[in-house]
Amino acid sequence: MEARLRYPKLSKNLSSLINGVLKIEPAERAQARQAGGRAGRVDRCSFCDRSKDRKSKTKCCRCDKFICASHQHTICPDCADD
């Protein structure tokens, strides 16, 4: 269920059902989320120099800043509770 919860196109109903079973609050999940839209918006990483021009579709779930793969951190749901 945790792996399925990371799927970006998971319906809100199914997501909330899985959150209830796993006893996880949606705001507590520390996951980067894909930008909305049909093709997904692409923008520069907020943490890289502009000269590197690294673009990403991934945004931080807390602050909505775009982040490239080298600046992303993976965290499990147990650690996200802390």
DSSP file (Angstrom, degrees, kcal/mol; ACC not computed):
  #  RESIDUE AA STRUCTURE BP1 BP2  ACC     N-H-->O    O-->H-N    N-H-->O    O-->H-N    TCO  KAPPA ALPHA  PHI   PSI    X-CA   Y-CA   Z-CA
    1    1 A M     >        0   0    0      0, 0.0     4,-1.9     0, 0.0     5,-0.1   0.000 360.0 360.0 360.0 -37.5    0.0    0.0    0.0
    2    2 A E  H  >  +     0   0    0      1,-0.2     4,-0.8     2,-0.2    16,-0.0   0.900 360.0  49.0 -63.1 -39.4    2.9    2.4    0.8
    3    3 A A  H >4 S+     0   0    0      1,-0.2     3,-0.8     2,-0.2     4,-0.4   0.904 111.0  49.7 -66.0 -40.6    4.3    1.9   -2.7
    4    4 A R  H >4 S+     0   0    0      1,-0.2     3,-1.3     2,-0.2    -1,-0.2   0.830 102.4  62.5 -67.4 -30.5    0.9    2.5   -4.3
    5    5 A L  H 3< S+     0   0    0     -4,-1.9    -1,-0.2     1,-0.3    -2,-0.2   0.756  97.0  58.9 -65.3 -25.2    0.5    5.7   -2.2
    6    6 A R  T << S+     0   0    0     -3,-0.8    -1,-0.3    -4,-0.8    -2,-0.2   0.604  76.2 112.7 -80.1 -11.2    3.6    7.1   -4.0
    7    7 A Y    X   -     0   0    0     -3,-1.3     3,-1.5    -4,-0.4    -3,-0.0  -0.481  64.6-145.2 -65.8 121.9    1.9    6.8   -7.4
    8    8 A P  T 3  S+     0   0    0      0, 0.0    -1,-0.2     0, 0.0    -3,-0.0   0.737  93.7  50.1 -66.1 -23.6    1.3   10.4   -8.6
    9    9 A K  T 3  S+     0   0    0      2,-0.0     2,-0.2     3,-0.0    -2,-0.1   0.169  76.8 134.1-101.8  18.9   -2.0    9.7  -10.4
   10   10 A L    <   -     0   0    0     -3,-1.5    -5,-0.0    -5,-0.1    -6,-0.0  -0.470  63.4-108.2 -67.5 135.4   -3.6    7.8   -7.5
   11   11 A S     >  -     0   0    0     -2,-0.2     4,-2.5     1,-0.1     5,-0.2  -0.259  19.7-121.6 -64.9 153.3   -7.2    9.0   -7.0
   12   12 A K  H  > S+     0   0    0      1,-0.2     4,-2.6     2,-0.2     5,-0.2   0.871 111.7  54.4 -64.1 -36.8   -7.9   11.2   -3.9
   13   13 A N  H  > S+     0   0    0      2,-0.2     4,-1.9     1,-0.2    -1,-0.2   0.945 112.1  42.2 -63.0 -48.0  -10.5    8.7   -2.7
   14   14 A L  H  > S+     0   0    0      2,-0.2     4,-2.5     1,-0.2     5,-0.2   0.890 113.6  53.8 -66.4 -39.0   -8.1    5.7   -2.8
   15   15 A S  H  X S+     0   0    0     -4,-2.5     4,-2.4     1,-0.2    -2,-0.2   0.923 110.5  45.4 -60.8 -45.9   -5.2    7.8   -1.4
   16   16 A S  H  X S+     0   0    0     -4,-2.6     4,-1.9     2,-0.2    -1,-0.2   0.850 111.6  53.4 -69.1 -32.5   -7.3    8.9    1.6
   17   17 A L  H  X S+     0   0    0     -4,-1.9     4,-2.0    -5,-0.2    -2,-0.2   0.930 111.0  45.4 -65.3 -45.2   -8.5    5.3    2.1
   18   18 A I  H  X S+     0   0    0     -4,-2.5     4,-2.8     1,-0.2     5,-0.2   0.902 110.7  54.1 -64.4 -41.5   -4.9    4.0    2.2
   19   19 A N  H  X>S+     0   0    0     -4,-2.4     5,-2.6     1,-0.2     4,-0.7   0.889 108.8  49.8 -59.1 -39.2   -3.9    6.9    4.5
   20   20 A G  H  <5S+     0   0    0     -4,-1.9     3,-0.3     3,-0.2    -1,-0.2   0.908 111.8  46.5 -66.4 -42.5   -6.7    5.7    6.9
   21   21 A V  H  <5S+     0   0    0     -4,-2.0    -2,-0.2     1,-0.2    -1,-0.2   0.912 118.9  40.7 -66.0 -42.9   -5.6    2.1    6.8
   22   22 A L  H  <5S-     0   0    0     -4,-2.8    -1,-0.2    -5,-0.2    -2,-0.2   0.512 108.5-126.1 -83.5  -4.1   -1.9    3.0    7.4
   23   23 A K  T  <5 +     0   0    0     -4,-0.7     2,-0.4    -3,-0.3    -3,-0.2   0.930  59.3 145.8  56.8  49.7   -2.9    5.7    9.9
   24   24 A I      < -     0   0    0     -5,-2.6    -1,-0.2    -6,-0.1    -2,-0.1  -0.964  48.2-133.2-117.3 131.4   -0.9    8.4    8.0
   25   25 A E    >>  -     0   0    0     -2,-0.4     3,-1.3     1,-0.1     4,-0.8  -0.687  19.2-130.0 -78.8 135.0   -2.0   12.0    7.8
   26   26 A P  G >4 S+     0   0    0      0, 0.0     3,-0.6     0, 0.0    -1,-0.1   0.840 107.6  53.4 -56.8 -35.5   -1.8   13.3    4.2
   27   27 A A  G 34 S+     0   0    0      1,-0.2    -2,-0.0     3,-0.1    34,-0.0   0.736 103.4  58.8 -71.7 -21.7    0.1   16.4    5.3
   28   28 A E  G <4 S+     0   0    0     -3,-1.3     2,-0.4     2,-0.1    -1,-0.2   0.678  76.5 105.7 -82.6 -17.5    2.7   14.2    7.1
   29   29 A R    <<  -     0   0    0     -4,-0.8     2,-1.4    -3,-0.6    47,-0.1  -0.497  63.5-149.5 -67.3 119.8    3.7   12.2    4.0
   30   30 A A        +     0   0    0     -2,-0.4    45,-0.5    45,-0.1     2,-0.4  -0.646  45.9 133.2 -93.0  80.9    7.2   13.5    3.1
   31   31 A Q        -     0   0    0     -2,-1.4    30,-0.4    43,-0.1     2,-0.3  -0.961  57.1-122.9-128.0 145.4    7.0   13.0   -0.7
   32   32 A A        -     0   0    0     -2,-0.4     2,-0.3    28,-0.2    28,-0.2  -0.677  35.1-148.7 -78.8 143.5    7.9   15.2   -3.6
   33   33 A R  E     -A   59   0A   0     26,-2.4    26,-2.9    -2,-0.3     2,-0.2  -0.866  13.2-109.4-119.2 153.5    4.9   15.5   -5.8
   34   34 A Q  E     -A   58   0A   0     -2,-0.3    24,-0.2    24,-0.2     6,-0.1  -0.499  39.5-106.0 -75.9 143.3    4.6   16.0   -9.5
   35   35 A A        -     0   0    0     22,-1.9    -1,-0.1     6,-0.3    22,-0.0  -0.390  42.7-109.8 -66.5 147.8    3.4   19.4  -10.8
   36   36 A G      > +     0   0    0      4,-0.1     5,-1.0    -2,-0.1    -1,-0.1   0.010  67.5  78.7 -73.0-178.7   -0.1   19.4  -12.0
   37   37 A G  T   5S-     0   0    0      3,-0.2     4,-0.0     1,-0.1     0, 0.0  -0.147  87.0 -77.4 101.5 162.6   -1.4   19.8  -15.6
   38   38 A R  T   5S+     0   0    0      1,-0.2    -1,-0.1    -2,-0.1     3,-0.0   0.959 130.4  20.7 -63.5 -53.2   -1.7   17.5  -18.5
   39   39 A A  T   5S-     0   0    0     -3,-0.1    -1,-0.2     3,-0.0    -2,-0.1   0.625 114.8-115.2 -90.5 -14.0    2.0   17.5  -19.5
   40   40 A G  T   5 -     0   0    0     -4,-0.1    -3,-0.2    -6,-0.1     2,-0.2   0.481  28.7 -92.3  83.9 129.2    3.3   18.7  -16.1
   41   41 A R      < -     0   0    0     -5,-1.0     2,-0.4    16,-0.2    -6,-0.3  -0.488  36.5-154.5 -75.5 142.8    4.9   22.0  -15.6
   42   42 A V        +     0   0    0     -2,-0.2     2,-0.3    13,-0.0    15,-0.2  -0.969  22.8 157.1-119.9 133.5    8.7   22.1  -15.9
   43   43 A D  E     -C   56   0B   0     13,-2.0    13,-2.6    -2,-0.4    15,-0.1  -0.929  44.3 -78.3-146.9 169.6   10.8   24.7  -14.1
   44   44 A R  E     -C   55   0B   0     -2,-0.3    22,-0.3    11,-0.2    11,-0.3  -0.374  54.0 -96.1 -71.5 149.6   14.4   25.2  -12.9
   45   45 A C        -     0   0    0      9,-2.7     3,-0.3     1,-0.1    22,-0.2  -0.448  27.2-139.3 -62.4 134.5   15.5   23.6   -9.6
   46   46 A S  S    S+     0   0    0     20,-2.9    -1,-0.1     1,-0.2    21,-0.1   0.641  99.2  44.8 -71.7 -14.5   15.2   26.2   -6.8
   47   47 A F  S    S+     0   0    0     19,-0.3    -1,-0.2     2,-0.1     2,-0.2   0.598  95.4  84.3-109.0 -14.6   18.5   25.1   -5.3
   48   48 A C  S    S-     0   0    0     -3,-0.3     2,-0.1     6,-0.2     5,-0.0  -0.530  87.6 -97.2 -86.5 156.1   20.8   24.8   -8.3
   49   49 A D    >>  -     0   0    0     -2,-0.2     3,-1.1     1,-0.1     4,-0.9  -0.404  30.5-121.9 -64.2 147.7   22.7   27.7   -9.9
   50   50 A R  G >4 S+     0   0    0      1,-0.3     3,-0.5     2,-0.2    -1,-0.1   0.824 111.3  65.6 -61.3 -29.8   21.0   29.2  -12.9
   51   51 A S  G 34 S+     0   0    0      1,-0.2    -1,-0.3     2,-0.1    -2,-0.0   0.803  97.1  54.2 -64.5 -27.9   24.0   28.5  -14.9
   52   52 A K  G <4 S-     0   0    0     -3,-1.1    -1,-0.2     2,-0.1    -2,-0.2   0.793  89.1-159.8 -74.9 -27.6   23.4   24.7  -14.5
   53   53 A D    <<  +     0   0    0     -4,-0.9     2,-0.5    -3,-0.5    -3,-0.1   0.861  18.4 176.3  51.1  44.4   19.9   25.2  -15.8
   54   54 A R        -     0   0    0     -5,-0.4    -9,-2.7    -9,-0.1     2,-0.3  -0.695  10.9-161.0 -81.5 124.1   18.6   21.9  -14.3
   55   55 A K  E     +C   44   0B   0     -2,-0.5     2,-0.3   -11,-0.3   -11,-0.2  -0.770  11.9 176.9-108.4 152.7   14.9   21.5  -14.9
   56   56 A S  E     -C   43   0B   0    -13,-2.6   -13,-2.0    -2,-0.3    12,-0.1  -0.993  34.4-152.3-151.2 152.1   12.5   19.3  -13.0
   57   57 A K  S    S+     0   0    0     -2,-0.3   -22,-1.9   -15,-0.2     2,-0.3   0.512  74.3  99.2 -95.0 -10.8    8.8   18.4  -12.9
   58   58 A T  E     -A   34   0A   0      9,-0.4     9,-2.5   -24,-0.2     2,-0.3  -0.611  52.8-170.8 -87.8 134.5    9.0   17.5   -9.2
   59   59 A K  E     -AB  33  66A   0    -26,-2.9   -26,-2.4    -2,-0.3     7,-0.2  -0.898  31.5-101.5-120.7 151.4    8.0   20.0   -6.5
   60   60 A C     >  -     0   0    0      5,-2.5     4,-1.4    -2,-0.3   -28,-0.2  -0.479  25.5-138.2 -66.7 138.1    8.5   19.8   -2.7
   61   61 A C  T  4 S+     0   0    0    -30,-0.4    -1,-0.1    -2,-0.2   -29,-0.1   0.689  99.0  41.1 -74.6 -17.0    5.2   18.7   -1.0
   62   62 A R  T  4 S+     0   0    0      3,-0.1    -1,-0.2     1,-0.0   -30,-0.0   0.876 130.8  16.6 -96.1 -45.6    5.7   21.3    1.7
   63   63 A C  T  4 S-     0   0    0      2,-0.1    -2,-0.1     0, 0.0    -1,-0.0   0.486  89.4-128.1-112.1  -3.7    6.9   24.5    0.0
   64   64 A D     <  +     0   0    0     -4,-1.4     2,-0.3     1,-0.2    -3,-0.1   0.696  55.6 147.3  64.6  22.1    6.1   23.9   -3.6
   65   65 A K        -     0   0    0      1,-0.1    -5,-2.5   -20,-0.0    -1,-0.2  -0.674  54.0-111.3 -84.9 143.5    9.6   24.7   -4.9
   66   66 A F  B     -B   59   0A   0     -2,-0.3   -20,-2.9   -22,-0.3     2,-0.4  -0.545  38.5-170.3 -72.8 138.8   10.9   22.8   -7.9
   67   67 A I        -     0   0    0     -9,-2.5    -9,-0.4   -22,-0.2   -10,-0.1  -0.997  14.4-138.4-136.5 134.6   13.7   20.3   -7.0
   68   68 A C    >>  -     0   0    0     -2,-0.4     3,-1.2   -12,-0.1     4,-0.5  -0.319  37.5 -97.5 -81.9 171.4   16.0   18.3   -9.3
   69   69 A A  G >4 S+     0   0    0      1,-0.3     3,-0.8     2,-0.2    -1,-0.1   0.823 121.3  57.8 -61.3 -33.6   16.9   14.7   -8.6
   70   70 A S  G 34 S+     0   0    0      1,-0.2    -1,-0.3     3,-0.0    -3,-0.0   0.699 109.6  44.7 -74.1 -16.4   20.3   15.6   -6.9
   71   71 A H  G <4 S+     0   0    0     -3,-1.2    -1,-0.2     2,-0.0     2,-0.2   0.401  91.4 103.6-104.9   1.2   18.5   17.8   -4.3
   72   72 A Q    <<  -     0   0    0     -3,-0.8     2,-0.4    -4,-0.5   -12,-0.0  -0.577  53.1-159.6 -83.8 147.9   15.7   15.4   -3.5
   73   73 A H        -     0   0    0     -2,-0.2     2,-0.4     2,-0.0   -41,-0.1  -0.996   9.3-141.5-127.5 132.1   15.7   13.3   -0.2
   74   74 A T        +     0   0    0     -2,-0.4     2,-0.4   -43,-0.1   -43,-0.1  -0.771  23.5 177.5 -94.3 136.5   13.7   10.1    0.3
   75   75 A I        -     0   0    0    -45,-0.5   -45,-0.1    -2,-0.4    -2,-0.0  -0.999  25.3-124.0-140.4 140.3   12.2    9.6    3.7
   76   76 A C     >  -     0   0    0     -2,-0.4     4,-1.7     1,-0.1     3,-0.3  -0.399  30.4-109.3 -80.3 160.8   10.0    6.8    5.0
   77   77 A P  H  > S+     0   0    0      0, 0.0     4,-0.9     0, 0.0    -1,-0.1   0.823 117.1  58.3 -60.1 -32.1    6.6    7.5    6.5
   78   78 A D  H >4 S+     0   0    0      1,-0.2     3,-0.6     2,-0.2     4,-0.4   0.925 109.7  42.8 -63.5 -43.5    7.9    6.6   10.0
   79   79 A C  H >4 S+     0   0    0     -3,-0.3     3,-1.1     1,-0.2    -1,-0.2   0.786 105.3  64.2 -72.8 -26.9   10.6    9.2    9.9
   80   80 A A  H 3< S+     0   0    0     -4,-1.7    -1,-0.2     1,-0.2    -2,-0.2   0.768  92.7  64.3 -67.1 -24.5    8.1   11.7    8.4
   81   81 A D  T <<        0   0    0     -4,-0.9    -1,-0.2    -3,-0.6    -2,-0.2   0.736 360.0 360.0 -69.9 -22.2    6.1   11.6   11.6
   82   82 A D    <         0   0    0     -3,-1.1    -1,-0.2    -4,-0.4    -2,-0.2   0.473 360.0 360.0 -75.8 360.0    9.0   13.1   13.6
